[in-house]
Amino acid sequence: MKHYKNLFINQLNTKDVDHFTTDTGLFLRRKTNGAFRKLCNIFTNATIIRTDTPDYASDEEYYRNLKPDRIPLSNYLLSTKKNANNIVVERYPKLDKDESYIFVGTHVCPEDIETMLNIIDRNAYLILGSVETLNYNPEAYLSWLNGMIVFGVLNQKERSALPAKMERVLQTQSILIFPEGSHNYDLNRLIKPLYDGPVNLALKTGKKIVPVALVKDYENNVAYLDVGNPIDVRNLDLNIQDYYPGKEESEKYRIKSMSSYVRDQMATAVYHMMERHLVPMKRNEYGDIGQYFVDFYVADTFRKLNWKHDVFEAEYLTKKTDEEREYEAVVRSLSSLRLKKNVLKETSLNSREYIQKELDLDKKNVAENLRRYFYEKEKME
């Protein structure tokens, strides 16, 4: 089946730093942001509820004053309209009206981009690592109206051009970036390891990082958002050993420690929102709770994103730590061993455990899970 590309915008990822946007475009988007957000609210059927949160001196003080009790939905004036898109903003810091910021968002679900753009109080160019979305998703036009920088995550030239483009935008307005890389469908982590791009950008430009955390209540279709206080990474006094024990004191690990600090701030916000808004699940009520979540995110993804091609390696690329890469290499090497009986008897080495570990790795491979569903869906059409 032939798929037609979006007109006019489909080459945006190939434009250089002088042509991916114009000074006039930057100016107009900055001045018309209020109108754009109203349009976005209407287009996404959003009802935004802002809670009355006291001003705390720090994030730590805010969390210390939170009560862990679950908050009932009846506490919020939620829209009951069909297909209502309820967004509860738990906290939003007082930001300098004339300053630009690096908003870093948790990548939770296909609609997290529009949800965050609905509540950010100023124009923030979207950093989009999806050429497929640019080319084939009609919603890309709304992102273009907002302003966006698009790059192919597997294209080294486009990746290398990204920092200069972001620096240009930050001279006059903000950006929204998702440093986890792709949607976090990890079965164990609240937040995936972050790429260092936002920290490097903040150090070079002097701009502050604003963490935006989202938790989605799928059953009731409510999104909860926590927007943390701005982080000036230049003033962070971190002990590298707290984040990377045994690693040498170096600029590389200083930057990585800053990224880990930002990640921890985002994960803390997610944990507290989950605690107070989501109903706990009981593992013994599911035959295989891990497989339940895999099936859920696969079905949810394809319900909301109409993928046209097998682009899952690029679309769902996330950062792996050195420890993760080493573990995977060891598991796949040992699981492939075919030992003779006398060797097994003499060494007591059993590769069965590593075969099971490899099966577990495959089960958690997001790109492969989506690819499998994609081709099964194609066969049925």
Buried (B, 14 or more C-beta within 10 A) or exposed (E): EEEEEBEEBBEBBBBEBEEBBEEEEBEBBBEEBEEBBEBBBEEBEBBBBEEEBEEBEEBEEBEEEEEEEEBEEEEBEBBEEEEBBBBBBBBBBEBEEEEBBBBBBBBBBBBBBBBBBBBBBBBBBBBBBBBBBBBBBEBBEBBBBBBBBBBBBBBEEBBEBBBEBBBBBBEEBBBBBBBBBBBBBBBEEBBBBBBBBBBBBBBEBEBBBBBBBBBBBEEEEBBBBBBBBBBEBEEEEBEBEEBBEEEEEEEEBBBBBBBBBBBBBBBBBBBBBBBBBBEEEEEEEEEEBBEEBBEEBBEBBBEEBEBBEBBBEBBBBBBEEEEEEEBBEEBBEBBEEEEEEEEEEEEEEEBEEBBEBBEEBEBBBBBBBBBEBBEEEEEEE
